[in-house]
Amino acid sequence: MSPALPDTTRALVARSTEGRKYAVAFEDLPLADLPRDEAGDVLVRISHSALNYKDALAITARAPIIRKFPMVLGIDLAGEVVESSSADFAPGDRVLVNGYGLSETLWGGYSQFQRLPARVVQKLPADFTAEQAMQIGTAGYTAMLCVMALTDHGLEPGRDAVLVTGATGGVGSVAVSLLARAGYHVTAVTGRPEQAGFLKDLGAAEVASRDDIDAGGRPMAREAWAGAVDVAGGKLLADVIAQTKYDGIVAACGMAGGGELNTTVYPFILRGVTLRGVDSVMVPMARRLRAWDRLAAELDRDLLAELSDTRDFADLPQLGADLLEGKLKGRIAIAL
Ligand SMILES: NC(=O)c1ccc[n+]([C@@H]2O[C@H](COP(=O)([O-])OP(=O)(O)OC[C@H]3O[C@@H](n4cnc5c(N)ncnc54)[C@H](OP(=O)(O)O)[C@@H]3O)[C@@H](O)[C@H]2O)c1
């Protein structure tokens, strides 16, 4: 190991406990204990991670995200390679990881150093800093995967109106800014009407409440938008599908409002509506690279700064609770 490296790394670690689900605490882990991968791994000095909905669930033990203990939390990371046993990476490379089982089965990004299988690591696009990449994080990259679902379906800016739910959240705020900048007429749906100014600043043409798009329990209602990005699931997703236009598409990626979905087959067989599920965790590397290339080309850096904040590592336990209580908006990067 390089003499310039410390012996330990500060990390946010979950350990199983008797009687409780698990306990989360900061620990100093020996660098020598970071897991190795025989197929090739890289040791990354992490400068930034991110806070996502899934991170908040893991930090607060509100959902069974973690599959094995002990686990270093954090589903995202960005930093610099300091050691590599893989031909694909060399010390000094700027890299990032989103998902791929981090904080579930692989030790994650809430650590000043992490050793990762090379197969999950990608190079950071040249024109993003590590901080910007983590302000985007899994939420922003998922927003781009949803936008790609809409554009791959054939939606066109200028012609098609689109809708985004959970618009003040991480996925929603990035989706609003990407779609508005591309030239779509964007309706931002939010449970926080006091944030209308923020959403207009991101480019939303209209801001609607969740009640405004209530379809009255009907599986099909007046056709209103050609495409939608939904982070809510539950009743809101059923309302969104009911008002999607003929041949339109709904990209569903979240369950912030619930995991159930009560609708009928009619929007699908009478209007040809497509319900496209979007997962970010196990997306093949080629599509990840395409999503990050599009983020580099299409995401307005000023808007990214507008919708993002960077917070201290030590604040994570409180930030996890705050996110689930709806006290945060936009994206949060974590400085390690
Ligand atoms: N499929 C994937 O791979 C993937 C990747 C990333 C995220 N996700 C999922 O996407 C969702 C959003 O993630 P995020 O990081 O954007 O979280 P977030 O920053 O907490 O944003 C979620 C937003 O959803 C809205 N919301 C909250 N409770 C709601 C309710 N009961 N009904 C309707 N809307 C509600 C809120 O926006 P308003 O106050 O503006 O309404 C909130 O800001 C989560 O379910 C997350 O697990 C999935």
The ligand as a Gaussian input file, in Angstrom:
#p B3LYP/6-31G(d) Opt

LIG

0 1
 N      -35.751000       3.203000      -9.899000
 C      -34.601000       3.678000      -9.470000
 O      -33.530000       3.155000      -9.768000
 C      -34.619000       4.900000      -8.631000
 C      -33.531000       5.780000      -8.609000
 C      -33.628000       6.973000      -7.850000
 C      -34.770000       7.216000      -7.112000
 N      -35.776000       6.301000      -7.136000
 C      -37.013000       6.542000      -6.389000
 O      -37.591000       7.757000      -6.836000
 C      -38.278000       8.379000      -5.751000
 C      -37.766000       9.797000      -5.592000
 O      -36.375000       9.774000      -5.221000
 P      -35.656000      11.162000      -4.888000
 O      -34.230000      10.870000      -4.656000
 O      -36.072000      12.178000      -5.877000
 O      -36.364000      11.487000      -3.465000
 P      -36.695000      12.917000      -2.816000
 O      -35.620000      13.888000      -3.115000
 O      -37.086000      12.643000      -1.411000
 O      -37.986000      13.392000      -3.632000
 C      -39.203000      12.697000      -3.557000
 C      -40.322000      13.674000      -3.825000
 O      -41.539000      12.947000      -3.963000
 C      -42.609000      13.777000      -3.552000
 N      -43.441000      13.041000      -2.597000
 C      -43.153000      12.763000      -1.298000
 N      -44.177000      12.101000      -0.734000
 C      -45.117000      11.954000      -1.692000
 C      -46.410000      11.370000      -1.703000
 N      -46.946000      10.786000      -0.608000
 N      -47.100000      11.375000      -2.870000
 C      -46.590000      11.966000      -3.960000
 N      -45.368000      12.543000      -4.013000
 C      -44.640000      12.531000      -2.879000
 C      -41.999000      15.020000      -2.920000
 O      -41.992000      16.035000      -3.907000
 P      -43.073000      17.227000      -3.873000
 O      -43.060000      17.732000      -2.453000
 O      -42.545000      18.213000      -4.865000
 O      -44.385000      16.631000      -4.260000
 C      -40.573000      14.626000      -2.672000
 O      -39.697000      15.710000      -2.698000
 C      -38.044000       7.488000      -4.531000
 O      -39.129000       6.606000      -4.383000
 C      -36.791000       6.721000      -4.901000
 O      -36.699000       5.487000      -4.235000
 C      -35.725000       5.179000      -7.870000

